[in-house]
Every structure is written in C-alpha cells, then in structure tokens.
Amino acid sequence: MQRKSARDCVSGHLRTKIGLRKEALLCYKLCRMTTLATYVHHIDPVLWEIPGTPLAIRWYGLAYIAGFILGYLMLKWLAERKLYCISEDKLGDFITLVCLLGVLAGGRLGEFFFYWLPEKGVDGFLADPLWVLRVWEGGMASHGGMLCVILVSYFYARRHALSFTAVLDGLAIVSPIGLFFGRIANFINGELYGRITDAANPLAMKFPQEIYSFASKQWWAMYAEVNNVVHIPLLGDGSENAAIIAATRANEAAREALEPFLAPRIPTQLFEAAGEGLLLFTVLITVRLCWKKAPNGIFCAIFCLLYAVVRITVEYLKEPQEAVWYGITRGQYLSFALALLGIGFLVFALRKQGKSQADI
C-alpha cells in the first residue's frame, strides 16, 4: 500500500475543527518522514525597533544607504583619476539628486506602474492610495529606477553643459553596487524567491512568505499545525499570515511546524545579487580601468546588455510575481527593452569613439 503524499494530505476534505487538526497532524508526520529537512528562511527584516515609536531600522533601508555611500565613494575615486566627467566638488549634489529622484522615486513608481497597479487595478489603488508612499514595506522596481536615473542624468547634463552619455557612464559603473545590496535586502525580506526545486538540492531553501499563495484547505491545515505551537488569533483582517511568519522567525518549534507545508525553492535573490551586482561591477570597473580612452556611452551599453542577459536568465528560475505572457515574465519583457537601449548606446559609442571620459 502506497504512503499518502503530503499534497494529497493537505488537499483532503477538512470539514470540522477536529478533523482539520487530525488531518494537519497526519500531514506533518508524513512530510517529516518523506522529505529532507531544508533551511527555512527566518531572518528578521527589522534590525532594531525604536522603543516607544512605530519607527524601526530595517535591513532594507540600510541596504540602500550602503549602496548610495559606496557608489558615491567609487565615483569620487574615479573622478580623482579623471575617469569621470563630474568634478569632486559637485559630485555630492549630483548623487543626492540621483538617489532621491532617480533610484528611490523611480524605483517606487516603477513598482507601482509596472507591477502593483496591473495586479491590483484601479479599485486596489482607490482602496489603498497611500501604498506608494509606504516604501518601508518594500517594493522597488529596478527598471523604474533605471529609467528615472537616465532622466535625471539627462537634465543634469544639459544644465551643466556635460555629455549626457559621459554622465550616465559613471552611474552605469557603480549601479551594480546598489543592485547587489538591493538583492541582498530582497533575500533578507524573504521575497522574490525562486521556483520549486528538488528537496535534495543543496541550495534549496523554504520561504514562509509562500503561505500568502496557499489554497484555502492547505492554509487551514498549516494554520492548525502552527497554532498548536504558537497561538495565532483569527481576526479576519488578513493579519494572520504576518503573525505566522513573525512567529516562525522567533520560535523554532513554530518554524518546524510550518516547514513541511513549504516547498523547497531556489534562492534567486542571491543569484541576482551575484549576477546583477558582483559580475556586472567586476566587468564594468575592469573595462573602465583598462580602457581609459573608452568612448562615451560604452559603459551604458555594457551595463544594459549584460544586465538584460542576467535578468532574463534568472527570471526563468524565479517564481513569477505577475502575469506571464507566452512564457515570458514582465521583468523579461522590460529587460528585452533594456537590451535594445543597450544596443542603441553601443551604436552611439562606436560612432563617437573620438570622445572619451579621459578627454573631458
């Protein structure tokens, strides 16, 4: 006689509270016997809560600060060596504009227009019009940030009579630093995880945020098991999932109760941190130091093309967070557009080889 699978167990008929609890307990025991233990993500996204206030220091915010500071220091280092067109004394003001109007505002608006609004619709916006301002909850679109950074650079270059592509080249070189920390922040938040993989995969992890996508019967089975360990009030306001995730961060027994209900997944946030961050930066800074007479626009081209390749590739491993058209995610569509922009920068750079950063 074949042993009942965890999926069949969870999807069984749950009609009474007693039956639900028995079903969940059986599911839990069978899963523990038939699956390998996998690391369950339980990093708290809050580093420190300020006593007596609703404010807190979050890893997400610290990641952006680290990216801004290190990006500024790297641009300053390039400017000192005459490898960037903006002088050191003006660099601080420029980076401030890029950070506030480009990265932060652009990233949030990109998340809103590219992902949140298409999913929630106008009704969702009317029900929660202030969502776009609650940046501490996470949700930043890298494509939106890139678009606004380009716009900020364009207007800054025009105002100060600088080459637009020369201004943008420096940002292209240091942007992977911010992307690296941003993806690490995604991992800390336990968001944007990958597709289901084999439990025997040594890289596999389980992410509690998956419970937001549980079907009803699966959710109630999971709730019954976790509630046996840590009491989770049923308030009916949607706060139960957040309470369950918080409980698993603080309580190992709750984490063990939840673990069998979660699927092993690929930690694509770390893959993106390595590809969009470390790989891109290594390539760009190496080319910058070895090709001091590089034409303006060449680093924009390298960034756009290489980022698009990495993003399109990793998206195949990532759990889609939005509708997929003909097997292609929205992130991949946007990356195809970025690749076309990169080709445009490449053509421009090759036609303008006479002008380089070192000549400015």
C-alpha positions as CSV (number, residue, x, y, z in Angstrom):
1,M,0.0,0.0,0.0
2,Q,1.4,3.4,-1.0
3,R,2.0,6.0,1.6
4,K,-0.2,9.0,1.4
5,S,1.7,12.0,-0.1
6,A,1.9,15.4,1.6
7,R,0.0,17.1,-1.3
8,D,-2.9,14.6,-1.0
9,C,-2.9,15.0,2.7
10,V,-3.2,18.8,2.6
11,S,-5.8,18.8,-0.1
12,G,-8.1,16.3,1.7
13,H,-11.6,17.1,3.0
14,L,-11.4,19.3,6.1
15,R,-14.9,19.6,7.5
16,T,-14.6,20.1,11.2
17,K,-12.1,21.6,13.5
18,I,-11.3,18.1,14.9
19,G,-10.9,16.6,11.5
20,L,-8.8,19.5,10.4
21,R,-6.4,19.1,13.2
22,K,-6.1,15.4,12.7
23,E,-5.5,15.9,9.0
24,A,-2.8,18.5,9.6
25,L,-1.1,16.3,12.2
26,L,-1.0,13.4,9.8
27,C,0.3,15.6,7.0
28,Y,3.0,16.9,9.3
29,K,4.2,13.5,10.3
30,L,4.2,12.1,6.8
31,C,6.1,15.1,5.4
32,R,8.7,14.7,8.1
33,M,9.2,11.1,7.2
34,T,9.2,11.5,3.4
35,T,11.0,14.8,2.8
36,L,14.5,16.1,3.6
37,A,14.9,18.9,6.1
38,T,15.6,22.2,4.3
39,Y,16.6,25.5,5.7
40,V,13.6,27.7,6.4
41,H,14.2,31.4,5.9
42,H,13.7,33.2,9.3
43,I,15.8,36.4,9.1
44,D,14.0,39.3,10.7
45,P,13.9,42.3,8.2
46,V,13.8,44.6,11.2
47,L,17.3,45.2,12.8
48,W,16.1,47.4,15.6
49,E,12.7,48.8,16.7
50,I,12.9,52.2,18.3
51,P,11.2,51.9,21.7
52,G,8.0,53.9,22.2
53,T,7.7,54.7,18.5
54,P,6.3,53.0,15.3
55,L,9.7,53.5,13.7
56,A,12.3,50.8,13.1
57,I,15.7,50.4,11.4
58,R,15.3,47.8,8.6
59,W,17.9,45.9,6.7
60,Y,16.1,47.1,3.5
61,G,16.8,50.7,4.3
62,L,20.4,50.0,5.4
63,A,21.0,48.2,2.1
64,Y,20.0,51.3,0.1
65,I,22.2,53.5,2.3
66,A,25.2,51.2,1.8
67,G,24.7,51.2,-1.9
68,F,24.5,55.0,-2.1
69,I,27.5,55.6,0.1
70,L,29.7,53.0,-1.7
71,G,28.5,54.2,-5.1
72,Y,29.4,57.8,-4.2
73,L,32.9,56.8,-2.9
74,M,33.5,54.8,-6.1
75,L,32.5,57.8,-8.3
76,K,34.7,60.1,-6.2
77,W,37.6,57.6,-6.7
78,L,37.0,57.7,-10.5
79,A,36.7,61.5,-10.6
80,E,40.1,61.8,-8.7
81,R,41.7,59.8,-11.5
82,K,40.0,61.9,-14.2
83,L,37.8,58.9,-15.2
84,Y,34.5,60.7,-14.6
85,C,33.2,63.9,-16.0
86,I,31.7,65.4,-12.9
87,S,34.2,67.1,-10.5
88,E,34.6,66.1,-6.9
89,D,33.1,69.3,-5.5
90,K,29.8,68.8,-7.5
91,L,29.5,65.1,-7.1
92,G,27.7,65.1,-3.8
93,D,24.8,67.2,-5.1
94,F,24.5,65.1,-8.2
95,I,24.4,61.8,-6.3
96,T,21.8,63.3,-4.0
97,L,19.6,64.0,-7.0
98,V,20.2,60.6,-8.4
99,C,19.4,58.9,-5.1
100,L,16.2,60.8,-4.3
101,L,14.6,61.4,-7.8
102,G,16.2,58.5,-9.7
103,V,16.6,55.4,-7.5
104,L,14.1,56.0,-4.7
105,A,11.3,57.8,-6.6
106,G,11.8,56.0,-9.8
107,G,12.1,52.6,-8.2
108,R,8.9,53.0,-6.3
109,L,7.0,54.5,-9.2
110,G,8.3,51.7,-11.4
111,E,7.0,49.1,-8.9
112,F,3.7,50.9,-8.8
113,F,3.1,51.2,-12.6
114,F,4.8,48.0,-13.8
115,Y,3.7,45.6,-11.1
116,W,1.4,46.8,-8.4
117,L,-1.2,48.7,-10.5
118,P,-1.6,45.9,-13.2
119,E,-2.2,43.4,-10.4
120,K,-4.4,45.4,-8.1
121,G,-6.1,47.6,-10.6
122,V,-7.8,51.0,-10.1
123,D,-10.0,49.5,-7.4
124,G,-6.9,48.5,-5.5
125,F,-5.5,51.9,-5.8
126,L,-8.7,53.6,-4.6
127,A,-8.8,51.2,-1.6
128,D,-5.1,52.0,-0.7
129,P,-3.9,55.2,-2.4
130,L,-1.1,55.7,0.1
131,W,0.6,52.4,-0.7
132,V,3.2,54.0,-3.0
133,L,4.4,56.2,-0.1
134,R,5.0,53.2,2.3
135,V,8.5,52.5,1.0
136,W,9.5,50.8,4.2
137,E,7.2,47.8,3.3
138,G,9.5,47.1,0.3
139,G,8.7,47.0,-3.4
140,M,11.1,48.7,-5.7
141,A,11.4,48.0,-9.5
142,S,14.9,48.2,-10.8
143,H,13.7,49.1,-14.3
144,G,11.8,52.0,-13.0
145,G,14.8,53.2,-11.1
146,M,17.0,52.9,-14.2
147,L,14.5,54.9,-16.3
148,C,14.4,57.8,-13.8
149,V,18.2,57.8,-13.4
150,I,18.5,58.2,-17.1
151,L,16.1,61.2,-17.0
152,V,17.9,62.8,-14.0
153,S,21.2,62.4,-15.8
154,Y,19.9,63.9,-19.0
155,F,18.6,67.1,-17.4
156,Y,21.7,67.4,-15.2
157,A,24.0,67.1,-18.2
158,R,22.0,69.7,-20.1
159,R,22.1,72.2,-17.3
160,H,25.8,71.8,-16.7
161,A,26.8,71.5,-20.4
162,L,28.2,68.0,-20.0
163,S,27.9,65.0,-22.2
164,F,24.8,63.0,-21.3
165,T,26.4,59.7,-22.0
166,A,29.5,60.6,-20.1
167,V,27.4,61.4,-17.0
168,L,25.5,58.2,-17.4
169,D,28.6,56.1,-17.9
170,G,29.8,56.7,-14.4
171,L,26.4,55.7,-12.9
172,A,26.4,52.6,-15.0
173,I,29.7,51.5,-13.5
174,V,28.6,52.0,-9.8
175,S,24.9,50.9,-10.2
176,P,25.7,47.2,-9.7
177,I,26.8,48.1,-6.2
178,G,23.3,49.3,-5.3
179,L,21.8,46.3,-7.2
180,F,23.9,43.9,-5.1
181,F,22.7,45.3,-1.8
182,G,19.1,45.6,-3.1
183,R,19.0,41.9,-3.9
184,I,20.6,41.0,-0.6
185,A,17.7,43.1,1.0
186,N,15.2,41.0,-1.0
187,F,16.7,37.9,0.4
188,I,16.6,39.2,4.0
189,N,12.9,40.1,3.5
190,G,12.3,36.6,2.2
191,E,10.7,38.0,-1.0
192,L,11.1,37.4,-4.8
193,Y,12.2,33.8,-4.2
194,G,12.7,31.2,-6.9
195,R,10.7,28.4,-8.4
196,I,10.2,25.0,-6.7
197,T,13.2,22.7,-6.8
198,D,14.2,19.2,-5.6
199,A,14.5,19.0,-1.8
200,A,17.8,17.3,-2.3
201,N,19.2,20.4,-4.0
202,P,21.9,21.7,-1.5
203,L,20.9,25.3,-2.5
204,A,17.2,24.8,-1.7
205,M,15.5,27.0,0.9
206,K,12.0,27.4,2.1
207,F,10.4,30.8,2.3
208,P,7.4,31.4,4.8
209,Q,6.0,34.2,2.6
210,E,4.8,31.4,0.3
211,I,1.8,31.0,2.7
212,Y,0.2,34.1,1.1
213,S,-0.4,31.9,-2.0
214,F,-1.8,28.9,-0.3
215,A,-5.1,27.5,-1.3
216,S,-7.8,27.5,1.4
217,K,-7.5,23.9,2.5
218,Q,-3.8,24.0,2.5
219,W,-3.8,27.2,4.5
220,W,-6.1,25.8,7.2
221,A,-4.1,22.7,7.6
222,M,-0.9,24.8,8.0
223,Y,-2.6,27.2,10.4
224,A,-3.8,24.3,12.6
225,E,-0.3,22.9,12.9
226,V,1.4,26.2,13.7
227,N,-1.4,27.2,16.0
228,N,-0.8,24.1,18.1
229,V,2.7,25.5,18.8
230,V,2.1,29.3,19.0
231,H,-1.4,30.7,19.3
232,I,-2.3,32.8,16.2
233,P,-5.5,34.8,16.7
234,L,-8.0,34.6,13.9
235,L,-9.0,38.2,13.4
236,G,-10.3,38.0,9.9
237,D,-8.4,41.1,8.8
238,G,-5.7,39.3,6.9
239,S,-3.1,39.8,9.7
240,E,-2.8,36.0,10.4
241,N,-0.2,35.4,7.7
242,A,2.1,38.2,9.0
243,A,1.6,36.8,12.6
244,I,2.5,33.3,11.4
245,I,5.7,34.5,9.7
246,A,6.7,36.5,12.7
247,A,6.2,33.5,14.9
248,T,8.4,31.3,12.8
249,R,11.2,33.9,13.0
250,A,11.1,33.9,16.8
251,N,10.1,30.3,17.6
252,E,12.0,27.3,16.3
253,A,9.1,24.9,17.1
254,A,6.7,27.1,15.0
255,R,9.3,27.0,12.2
256,E,9.5,23.2,12.4
257,A,5.7,23.1,12.3
258,L,5.5,25.2,9.2
259,E,8.4,23.7,7.3
260,P,6.6,20.6,5.8
261,F,4.0,22.8,4.2
262,L,6.5,24.9,2.3
263,A,8.1,23.9,-1.0
264,P,11.9,23.9,-1.4
265,R,12.8,26.8,-3.7
266,I,15.8,28.3,-5.4
267,P,17.1,31.4,-3.6
268,T,17.2,33.5,-6.8
269,Q,17.7,36.7,-4.8
270,L,21.3,35.5,-4.2
271,F,21.8,34.6,-7.9
272,E,20.7,38.1,-8.9
273,A,23.0,39.6,-6.3
274,A,25.9,37.7,-7.8
275,G,24.9,38.4,-11.4
276,E,23.4,41.9,-11.4
277,G,25.8,43.0,-8.7
278,L,29.2,41.3,-8.4
279,L,29.5,40.2,-12.1
280,L,28.4,43.5,-13.6
281,F,30.6,45.6,-11.3
282,T,33.6,43.4,-12.0
283,V,33.2,43.7,-15.7
284,L,32.5,47.4,-15.8
285,I,35.2,48.5,-13.4
286,T,37.8,46.3,-15.2
287,V,36.9,47.8,-18.6
288,R,37.0,51.3,-17.1
289,L,40.5,50.9,-15.7
290,C,41.9,49.0,-18.7
291,W,40.3,51.2,-21.4
292,K,40.9,54.8,-20.2
293,K,40.1,56.2,-23.7
294,A,36.7,54.3,-23.9
295,P,34.1,56.3,-25.9
296,N,31.2,57.9,-24.1
297,G,28.3,55.6,-23.8
298,I,30.2,52.3,-23.9
299,F,29.6,51.6,-20.2
300,C,25.9,52.3,-20.6
301,A,25.9,49.7,-23.4
302,I,27.8,47.1,-21.4
303,F,25.5,47.6,-18.4
304,C,22.2,47.4,-20.3
305,L,23.2,44.4,-22.3
306,L,24.8,42.4,-19.5
307,Y,22.1,43.3,-17.0
308,A,19.4,42.2,-19.5
309,V,21.1,38.8,-20.1
310,V,21.4,38.1,-16.4
311,R,17.9,39.3,-15.5
312,I,16.3,37.3,-18.4
313,T,18.2,34.2,-17.4
314,V,17.5,34.3,-13.7
315,E,13.8,35.1,-14.3
316,Y,13.4,31.5,-15.6
317,L,14.4,30.4,-12.1
318,K,12.3,32.9,-10.3
319,E,8.7,32.4,-9.1
320,P,6.7,34.8,-11.3
321,Q,5.2,37.6,-9.2
322,E,3.0,38.8,-12.0
323,A,1.1,37.6,-15.1
324,V,3.2,35.8,-17.7
325,W,2.6,36.3,-21.4
326,Y,3.5,33.4,-23.6
327,G,6.0,32.1,-21.0
328,I,7.8,35.4,-20.7
329,T,7.5,37.4,-17.4
330,R,7.0,41.2,-17.3
331,G,10.6,41.5,-15.9
332,Q,11.9,39.7,-19.0
333,Y,9.9,42.0,-21.3
334,L,11.3,45.0,-19.6
335,S,14.8,43.5,-19.9
336,F,14.4,43.0,-23.7
337,A,13.6,46.7,-23.9
338,L,16.7,47.5,-21.9
339,A,18.8,45.3,-24.2
340,L,17.5,47.3,-27.2
341,L,18.5,50.5,-25.3
342,G,21.9,49.0,-24.8
343,I,22.3,48.3,-28.5
344,G,21.5,52.0,-29.1
345,F,24.2,53.1,-26.6
346,L,26.6,50.7,-28.3
347,V,26.0,52.1,-31.8
348,F,26.3,55.7,-30.4
349,A,29.5,54.9,-28.6
350,L,31.2,53.3,-31.6
351,R,30.2,56.3,-33.8
352,K,31.7,58.7,-31.2
353,Q,34.9,56.9,-30.5
354,G,36.8,60.2,-30.6
355,K,35.2,61.4,-27.4
356,S,36.1,59.7,-24.2
357,Q,35.9,60.3,-20.5
358,A,39.6,60.9,-20.4
359,D,39.2,63.8,-22.9
360,I,36.6,65.7,-20.7
